[in-house]
């Protein structure tokens, strides 16, 4: 993950170290890189970030922060410049990825039961599997759960969640395909209240974020179920499409946190940076495989550490 940035960074440092001995460097109060040369080097970094599907707004912020740091420091040797680059990038990445840390376990502990979690996202992102993974994790922690098969537009979605419920030994509330998804969510919440369950996990249809009618239906589910948390599930391989999806869902119904799937197959990592920046909401988990146990808490420092080895 983020190998693109590591390679660009190495080239950036190598080229810059060579420039320190050239006439292009001012020697007043110590050697400094001139703005024109710095812009040239930042362009290389921008190309690498664009190739990694990082959103333009994120790239501009990273470049601005890096330029501010480098132009404001006196550089006497290559090592100083390398440290300035590393420190500035780490700070910028941390500000984006870890701006609003969120602990789901603490959140659930603090809320009145049942805690209602509503999951949104388009088809193919791994949303239903993410729900099953969260349910598996909560059950291991001693929590009692109910699944709500709110994607009534596809019989296959109901069947998929039913299989997960059977595998996990967790109660599922479902209606026939084509029924009102808000009614499913309502029944699941009422069941949880009557049976003193801890958490309701509500699946929803994988609506395309541009379909106004379907997004209105999503708003109805939210009004009826009154979820404590709306969780966006995004595909880390989707690049800028994932950013657009997260933005549209946030505008239409409001999302609170995000889960990124398929992070194990993501060699670039642009989605994590871009989604966190675009909606300003924390990423709480990443999917690292297909197994129920392959869900890990998102750790910004771990991800940043992967960049710098």
Secondary structure by P-SEA (a helix, b strand, c coil): caaaaaaaaaaaaaaaaaacccccccccccccccaaaaaaaaaaaaaaaaaacccaaaaaaaaaaaaaaaaacccccaaaaaaaaaaaaaaaaaaacccbbbbaaaaaaaccccbbbbbbbccccaaaaaaaaaaaaaaaacccbbbbccccccaaaaaaaaaaaaaacbbbbbccccccaaaaaaaaaaaaaaacccbbbbbbcccccccaaaaaaaaaaaaaacccbbbbbbccccaaaaaaaaaaaaacccccccccccccccccaaaaaaaaaaccccccbbbccccccccccccaaaaaaaaac
